[in-house]
Amino acid sequence: MTEPDLTQRLCELFATALDLDSVTADTDFFVAGGHSLSALELSVAVEEAVGVRVRVRDIFDAASPELLAARLAGLAPGAVEPAEPAAARRRPAAALPGAEVSEATRWLWLERQHGAGVSGAYTVPCLLDGEGAVDADRLAAALDGLLRRHPVLRTVFVEAQGEPRAVVTDDVPPLEVVDLRGHDQGDSRFDALVDERLAVPFDPSTGPLTRTTLFLRADARWSLLLLADHLVCDGRSLEILATQLVAAYADPAAAGPPEDRPAHRSSGQEASLEHWRRVLLPPPAPLPLPVRGPRTQRAGSATGIAVREIGPDVQRRLTDLGRRHHAGPFVPLAAAVARTLAGITGSTDICLGTPVDRRARLGANDAVGFHVATVPLRLQVRDEVSADDLVDQAAQHTVDAVDHSGVAFDTLVAALAPPRSPGRMPFFDVWVALYPRIDTGPCAPGGIALRGGPIPQRIGMFELSFQFVEHADGMRLWLQYDTELYAADTAERMAGRLVDEVARLLRDPAEPGPEAALTPRAFSGFRFDA
C-alpha cells in the first residue's frame, strides 16, 4: 500500500473511530474527540487493515492520518502477532467442571477470596432513569433475551483444585417490578429500596450474578436498577447492556448475537513485564496518608462518601486540556488527584491505581463481562513541575499503561515482588476512575430510552478512591473512604482540595501553582500511619 493510499485508508479508519462522516489527512485524532481507549480501538483497526503492530503510543505520537501513515510506511507487513489463546496452566488428569477463566477474572476471584465479609464491594451498581411509556412485560422479555444472549450473565464460579472455574447455567433471574406510584413517600421509599438491594451481596458459587429491578414511580416516572457481580460485569458492560436492552425492547429480533471478532493479543508478557519493571522498581513508598489509626483489617469493609460537583464549564475545560495533551478528561483529573495527594502527604512519588478497558485488544468491543485490567499510574509531582508538564506526564504514562495492560495485576505483583503491608494494595494506595454517563439517545416512538450511570455504595475495594462520574449537568466526584481509617472531615477536606487542584490546573496550566508544596501540617491533629 503506497503512502497516499495508506493515508486515505487511515482517514477512513479515523472517521470510524471518531464516529464522524469524514476527516482530513491533517485531522488530529485527539483534538477531534479521541482519547486513550478510543485510540486503542483505532490501533486494533489499523493493525487489521495494514498488517503491522500498532500501539496507542504510535497514535499518540503521530495523531493525524498523514503522520501515522509516514510512521507506518517503513514498517514491514506481517509484524502482527497471530491470535492465540493465553498459555494454559498445566491441566490435571481429572476432568474439572466448567471452563478456565481469564487471568484478570482469576485475579478478581482470588482477591475476593481474601476479603470475607466484604463481598458486597464486588457489586457493580447502575441506576438508570427511563423515558417512554414502559411496558413491564415487554421489558422483562427484552431482559430475558439479553441474559440468554450473554452466557457470562448466567455464569457461576466454582473452585476446583484451588482455581476458579466458570460454569454456564440455564438460570435467568426474572425482572423484579416494584410499584411505588401510590406510595405517599414514593421518592424516599425508592431511595431506601435501592439501598436495600445494594446491601445484598452476590454469591459467585451459586448465582445468579445479576439482579434487575424496575421501579414504577409517580408522575409516569420509572427507573431501572441494574446490579451485577464484578466477575461478570464491568463499567463498560453497563453501557452495552443499556443500549442492547433499549434495542431489544423495540425489536426482540434485532438483538442478534454479539459480533464475532478474532482475538488480539497484546505485546508479549515479558515485554510488558520489562516495561513495568522500569516503571515500578524500586517500588513507590507507601503514602503517609492522614489515617487515624493502624491498618488492622482489609480496606473497604465500611466506607463513606464525600461528594463534590464539577460543573459543565469546568468539565468542558478539562476535556479541552486533555485534548491538548492527546488524552481525554481522565488524564487532567488523574493529575489533579496526584497533586492533591502530594499536597496532603508531602510526597513527590505518587502512584495511583486505575482500570483499563481491554475490549478492543481482545476483539470484544460489544462483549459483556469483566474485560478490564488494573494498572498502576506512577507520577512525579514536584514543586518545579508546572501543571501543563504534569498533565503531559500523566498523558504519557497513561498511554504506556494502556499499551502494557495485558499483564494481570496478580502476575505483575508476583513478578516484581514488592514489599507487602497488611491492609494495603501493592504499588498503590489510592484508586482513581472516570465513569462516562450512559445515554441511549432519543426515545423512539413506542420505545424507551435510558440515562444514568453507576451509583455509590457503602462497601469498597480500596481504602481511598476518587471516582468521577459524568452526568447531564457536568461531573460528580465521589471520594469513597474507609471509615475505620479516615474521619469524615478529613475526607471532606481532601475532596475540597481536589476541586481546588482542578481549578489550579485550569487557571494557568503552564505555571506551577503557588501552593505546589503543601505539607501534612494542613491536617494537624491527625495521625499519619504508613
C-alpha positions in Angstrom: 0.0 0.0 0.0 1.6 3.3 -1.1 1.7 6.1 1.4 -1.1 8.2 -0.3 -3.3 5.1 -0.3 -2.4 4.4 3.3 -3.2 7.9 4.3 -6.6 7.7 2.7 -7.3 4.3 4.4 -6.3 5.8 7.7 -8.7 8.8 7.1 -11.5 6.2 6.8 -10.4 4.4 10.0 -10.0 7.7 11.9 -13.5 8.8 10.9 -15.0 5.4 12.0 -13.2 5.5 15.4 -14.3 9.1 15.9 -17.9 8.5 14.7 -17.5 11.2 12.1 -18.6 11.3 8.4 -15.1 12.1 7.3 -11.7 13.5 8.4 -8.9 15.1 6.5 -5.3 13.9 6.4 -4.2 16.5 9.0 -7.1 15.9 11.5 -5.6 15.4 15.0 -7.3 12.3 16.5 -7.4 13.7 20.0 -8.4 17.3 19.1 -11.3 15.7 17.2 -12.5 13.9 20.3 -10.3 10.8 20.7 -8.8 9.6 23.9 -6.7 6.7 25.1 -9.3 4.0 24.9 -10.7 5.1 21.5 -7.0 5.2 20.4 -6.7 1.6 21.5 -9.7 0.7 19.3 -8.2 2.6 16.4 -4.8 0.9 16.8 -6.5 -2.5 16.5 -8.4 -1.4 13.4 -5.3 -0.1 11.8 -3.5 -3.4 12.7 -6.1 -5.4 10.9 -6.0 -3.1 7.8 -2.3 -2.7 7.5 -0.9 -5.8 9.0 1.7 -4.3 11.3 1.9 -3.9 15.0 0.3 -0.6 16.0 0.2 0.7 19.6 -1.6 3.5 21.3 1.8 5.1 21.6 2.0 5.3 17.8 -1.2 7.2 17.6 -0.3 9.4 20.5 3.0 10.4 18.8 1.5 10.6 15.2 -2.0 11.7 15.8 -3.2 12.5 12.2 -3.7 10.1 9.3 -0.7 11.7 7.3 1.6 11.5 10.3 0.6 7.9 11.2 1.0 6.9 7.5 4.5 8.2 7.5 5.2 6.4 10.7 3.9 3.1 9.5 5.2 3.2 5.9 8.6 2.0 6.9 7.3 -1.0 8.9 7.2 -4.4 7.2 3.9 -6.2 7.0 3.4 -9.3 9.0 4.5 -7.9 12.3 1.2 -8.6 13.9 1.2 -11.5 16.3 -1.3 -14.2 15.4 -4.3 -14.5 17.6 -3.9 -17.4 20.0 -5.2 -18.2 23.5 -3.3 -17.4 26.6 -1.0 -20.1 27.8 -3.0 -22.6 29.8 -1.9 -23.7 33.2 -1.0 -27.4 33.5 -4.2 -29.3 33.3 -4.7 -32.1 35.9 -5.5 -35.6 34.8 -9.0 -35.5 36.3 -11.7 -33.6 34.4 -12.7 -30.3 36.0 -16.1 -28.6 35.9 -16.7 -25.7 33.6 -14.1 -23.7 31.8 -10.8 -21.9 32.6 -11.2 -18.2 33.3 -9.1 -15.3 32.1 -6.1 -14.1 34.1 -8.0 -10.8 35.0 -11.0 -12.8 36.3 -8.8 -15.2 38.2 -7.1 -12.2 40.0 -10.5 -10.7 40.9 -11.8 -14.1 42.2 -8.6 -14.6 44.3 -9.0 -11.0 45.7 -12.5 -11.7 46.9 -11.5 -15.0 48.5 -9.2 -12.9 50.8 -12.0 -10.4 51.5 -14.5 -12.5 53.6 -17.3 -10.3 54.8 -16.9 -7.5 52.2 -18.2 -9.3 49.1 -20.6 -6.5 48.5 -17.6 -4.5 47.4 -17.7 -6.5 44.2 -21.2 -5.4 43.1 -21.4 -3.2 40.1 -24.4 -0.9 40.6 -26.1 1.2 37.9 -29.3 3.3 38.2 -31.0 4.5 35.0 -33.9 6.8 34.6 -36.3 5.7 31.9 -38.1 7.7 29.2 -41.1 6.5 27.4 -44.2 4.6 28.5 -42.7 1.4 29.7 -44.5 -2.0 29.5 -43.1 -4.2 32.3 -43.8 -7.5 30.5 -42.2 -6.2 27.3 -39.2 -5.0 29.3 -39.0 -8.4 31.1 -39.0 -10.2 27.8 -36.2 -8.0 26.4 -34.1 -8.5 29.5 -34.7 -12.3 29.3 -33.4 -12.2 25.7 -30.2 -10.3 26.8 -29.5 -12.7 29.6 -29.7 -15.6 27.2 -27.7 -13.8 24.6 -24.8 -13.3 27.0 -23.7 -16.6 28.7 -21.4 -14.7 31.1 -24.5 -13.3 32.8 -25.6 -16.9 33.5 -22.2 -18.0 34.8 -21.2 -19.1 38.3 -17.7 -19.7 39.5 -16.8 -22.8 41.4 -13.4 -23.8 42.9 -11.6 -26.8 41.7 -8.1 -27.7 43.0 -7.6 -24.1 44.2 -8.6 -22.5 40.9 -11.8 -20.8 39.8 -13.8 -22.5 37.0 -16.6 -20.8 35.1 -19.8 -22.8 34.8 -22.6 -21.5 32.5 -26.1 -22.3 33.8 -29.6 -22.0 32.4 -30.8 -19.8 35.3 -32.3 -16.5 34.1 -33.3 -14.3 37.0 -36.6 -12.5 36.4 -37.2 -8.8 36.3 -38.4 -7.6 39.7 -41.1 -4.9 39.4 -41.8 -2.5 42.3 -44.8 -0.2 42.0 -44.4 3.0 44.0 -47.0 5.1 42.2 -49.5 5.1 45.0 -47.0 5.5 47.8 -47.2 8.6 50.0 -43.5 9.0 50.3 -42.5 7.4 47.0 -39.1 9.1 46.5 -37.8 8.4 49.9 -39.1 4.8 49.8 -37.5 4.5 46.4 -34.1 5.5 47.8 -34.5 3.1 50.7 -35.3 0.2 48.4 -32.3 0.9 46.2 -30.1 0.9 49.3 -31.6 -2.4 50.5 -30.8 -4.1 47.2 -27.3 -2.7 47.1 -26.6 -4.2 50.5 -27.3 -7.8 49.3 -24.1 -9.4 48.1 -23.8 -11.9 45.3 -22.5 -15.5 45.9 -20.3 -16.4 42.9 -20.6 -20.1 43.5 -24.4 -20.2 43.4 -25.6 -17.2 41.4 -27.4 -15.7 39.8 -24.9 -12.9 39.5 -27.3 -10.3 38.1 -30.4 -8.6 39.5 -32.6 -6.1 37.8 -35.4 -4.1 39.4 -38.0 -1.9 37.6 -39.3 0.9 39.8 -42.6 2.4 38.7 -42.8 5.9 40.2 -45.2 8.8 40.5 -45.9 11.2 37.6 -45.2 8.5 34.9 -41.5 8.2 36.0 -39.7 5.0 36.2 -36.2 3.8 37.0 -34.2 0.7 36.3 -31.7 -0.7 38.8 -29.0 -3.0 37.3 -26.8 -4.9 39.7 -24.2 -7.4 38.7 -21.2 -9.1 40.2 -17.9 -7.7 39.1 -16.8 -11.2 37.9 -19.4 -11.0 35.1 -19.7 -7.2 34.6 -17.6 -4.0 34.4 -18.4 -0.4 33.8 -18.5 -0.6 30.0 -20.8 -3.7 30.3 -23.4 -1.4 31.8 -23.5 0.8 28.8 -23.6 -2.2 26.4 -26.5 -3.7 28.4 -28.4 -0.5 28.5 -28.0 0.1 24.7 -28.9 -3.5 23.9 -31.9 -3.5 26.2 -33.4 -0.5 24.5 -32.9 -2.2 21.1 -34.4 -5.5 22.3 -37.4 -3.7 23.7 -38.0 -2.0 20.4 -37.5 -5.2 18.4 -36.6 -8.5 20.0 -35.4 -9.9 16.6 -32.9 -7.0 16.2 -30.8 -8.3 19.1 -28.6 -10.8 17.3 -25.5 -12.5 18.7 -22.5 -10.3 19.6 -20.1 -9.6 16.8 -17.6 -12.4 16.4 -14.2 -10.8 16.0 -10.8 -12.6 16.2 -9.0 -12.2 19.5 -6.0 -9.9 19.6 -3.1 -10.3 21.8 -1.2 -7.5 23.4 2.6 -7.4 23.2 4.3 -10.4 24.9 4.0 -10.8 28.6 7.8 -10.5 29.1 8.0 -7.2 27.2 5.2 -5.8 29.2 6.7 -7.0 32.5 10.0 -5.4 31.5 8.1 -2.1 31.0 6.6 -2.4 34.5 10.0 -3.3 36.0 11.4 0.0 34.6 8.4 2.0 35.9 7.7 0.4 39.3 11.2 -0.7 40.6 12.2 0.3 43.1 8.6 0.3 44.3 6.9 3.5 45.4 6.9 4.0 49.2 3.5 3.9 50.9 1.9 7.3 51.1 1.7 8.8 54.6 -2.0 9.4 54.3 -3.9 11.0 57.1 -5.4 7.9 58.6 -6.5 7.9 62.2 -5.2 4.5 63.3 -3.3 1.4 62.2 -4.5 -0.7 59.4 -5.8 -3.8 61.1 -8.3 -5.2 58.6 -9.0 -5.3 54.9 -9.8 -1.9 53.4 -13.3 -1.0 52.4 -15.5 -3.0 54.8 -17.3 0.2 55.6 -17.0 3.3 53.6 -18.3 6.9 53.5 -18.7 9.2 50.5 -17.6 12.8 50.2 -19.3 14.4 47.2 -18.3 17.4 45.1 -19.9 18.8 42.0 -17.8 19.7 38.9 -19.9 22.0 36.7 -20.2 21.7 32.9 -17.9 24.6 32.2 -15.1 23.1 34.2 -15.8 19.7 32.6 -15.5 21.2 29.2 -12.2 22.9 30.1 -10.9 19.7 31.5 -11.8 18.0 28.2 -10.0 20.7 26.2 -6.9 20.4 28.5 -6.8 16.7 28.0 -7.1 17.0 24.2 -4.1 19.4 24.1 -2.1 16.5 25.6 -3.6 13.8 23.3 -5.9 12.5 26.1 -9.4 12.6 27.4 -10.6 14.3 30.7 -9.3 11.4 32.8 -5.7 12.5 32.4 -6.1 16.0 33.9 -8.3 14.5 36.6 -5.6 12.0 37.5 -3.0 14.8 37.5 -5.3 16.8 39.9 -5.6 13.7 42.2 -1.8 13.3 42.2 -1.3 17.0 43.1 -3.9 16.6 45.9 -2.1 13.6 47.4 1.3 15.3 47.1 -0.1 18.3 48.9 -1.6 16.2 51.7 1.3 13.9 52.2 4.3 15.9 51.2 5.3 13.0 48.9 6.5 13.6 45.4 6.3 10.0 44.2 2.6 9.3 43.7 1.3 6.0 42.3 -2.4 5.6 41.5 -4.4 2.5 40.6 -6.8 2.8 37.6 -8.7 0.4 35.3 -8.1 0.0 31.6 -10.8 -1.4 29.3 -9.2 -4.0 27.1 -12.1 -4.9 24.9 -10.5 -3.5 21.7 -7.4 -5.5 22.1 -9.4 -8.7 22.9 -11.6 -8.2 19.9 -14.6 -7.9 22.2 -16.0 -4.4 21.7 -19.6 -5.4 22.3 -18.9 -8.1 24.9 -20.5 -8.0 28.3 -18.2 -9.3 31.1 -15.1 -8.5 33.1 -12.7 -7.1 30.5 -10.7 -4.6 32.4 -7.1 -4.6 33.7 -5.8 -2.9 36.8 -2.7 -0.8 36.1 -0.5 1.5 38.2 0.0 5.1 37.2 3.2 6.5 38.7 3.7 10.2 38.6 6.4 12.5 39.9 4.9 15.7 41.5 7.5 18.2 42.4 7.4 21.9 43.2 9.0 22.9 39.9 6.7 20.9 37.7 4.1 23.0 36.1 0.5 21.9 35.7 1.0 21.6 32.0 4.0 19.4 32.4 2.2 17.2 35.0 -0.7 16.7 32.7 1.7 15.8 29.9 3.4 13.3 32.2 0.1 11.8 33.1 -0.9 11.5 29.4 2.4 9.8 28.5 2.2 7.3 31.4 -1.5 6.6 30.6 -0.6 5.7 27.0 2.1 3.4 28.1 -0.1 1.8 30.8 -2.8 1.1 28.1 -0.2 -0.5 25.8 1.2 -2.7 28.6 -2.1 -3.6 30.3 -2.0 -7.2 29.1 -0.4 -8.4 32.3 -2.8 -9.4 35.0 -2.3 -7.5 38.2 -1.5 -10.6 40.3 1.0 -11.7 37.7 2.6 -8.2 37.9 2.8 -8.4 41.7 4.2 -11.9 41.6 6.9 -11.0 39.1 8.0 -7.7 40.7 7.5 -8.9 44.3 7.1 -5.5 46.1 7.1 -5.4 49.9 3.6 -6.1 51.2 2.0 -4.4 54.2 -1.2 -5.6 55.9 -4.3 -3.8 54.6 -2.5 -2.2 51.6 -2.6 -2.9 47.9 0.8 -3.5 46.4 2.2 -0.5 44.4 -0.7 2.0 45.0 -2.7 3.3 47.9 -5.4 5.3 46.0 -7.7 4.3 43.2 -8.9 6.8 40.5 -11.5 6.2 37.8 -13.8 8.1 35.4 -17.2 6.7 34.5 -18.9 8.2 31.4 -22.6 8.9 31.5 -24.9 6.3 30.0 -27.3 7.7 27.4 -29.0 5.5 24.9 -30.2 8.5 22.8 -33.6 9.9 21.9 -36.6 7.9 22.8 -38.2 6.4 19.6 -42.0 6.4 19.2 -43.3 3.4 21.1 -39.9 2.7 22.6 -37.8 3.6 25.6 -34.6 5.4 26.4 -32.3 5.0 29.4 -30.0 7.6 31.0 -27.8 7.5 34.1 -24.8 5.6 35.4 -23.1 4.0 38.3 -24.2 4.8 41.9 -22.1 4.7 45.1 -22.2 2.0 47.7 -21.2 1.7 51.3 -18.6 -1.1 50.7 -15.5 -0.6 48.7 -12.4 -2.4 47.4 -9.9 0.3 48.4 -9.3 2.5 51.4 -9.5 5.6 49.3 -10.8 6.1 45.8 -11.5 9.2 43.7 -14.4 8.2 41.4 -15.6 10.8 38.8 -19.0 10.2 37.3 -20.3 12.2 34.4 -23.9 13.2 34.4 -26.2 15.5 32.4 -25.0 18.7 34.1 -21.3 18.1 34.5 -19.4 15.7 36.6 -19.6 14.5 40.2 -16.7 13.4 42.4 -17.3 10.6 44.8 -14.4 10.4 47.3 -15.0 6.9 48.8 -13.1 6.4 52.0 -12.7 3.7 54.6 -14.5 5.0 57.7 -12.2 3.0 60.0 -9.2 4.8 58.7 -10.4 8.3 57.8 -12.5 10.8 59.7 -15.4 12.3 57.7 -14.0 15.8 58.0 -10.6 14.6 56.7 -12.4 13.1 53.6 -14.3 16.4 53.1 -11.1 18.3 53.2 -9.5 16.0 50.6 -12.5 16.3 48.3 -12.3 20.1 48.7 -8.6 20.1 47.9 -9.2 18.1 44.8 -11.7 20.7 43.5 -9.1 23.4 44.3 -6.4 21.5 42.4 -8.7 21.1 39.3 -9.2 24.9 39.4 -5.4 25.4 39.6 -4.8 23.1 36.6 -7.2 25.2 34.6 -6.2 28.6 35.9 -2.7 28.6 34.4 -1.6 25.1 33.3 1.8 26.4 32.1 2.9 27.7 35.5 3.5 25.9 38.9 0.8 26.9 41.3 1.8 28.9 44.4 0.7 26.1 46.7 2.5 23.3 44.9 4.3 22.2 48.1 1.7 21.6 50.7 2.7 19.8 53.9 0.9 17.3 56.1 0.6 20.1 58.7 -2.6 21.1 56.9 -4.0 18.1 58.7 -2.6 18.8 62.1 -4.1 16.7 64.8 -4.5 13.5 62.7 -2.2 10.5 62.9 -0.1 9.6 59.9 0.5 5.9 59.6 2.4 4.4 56.7 
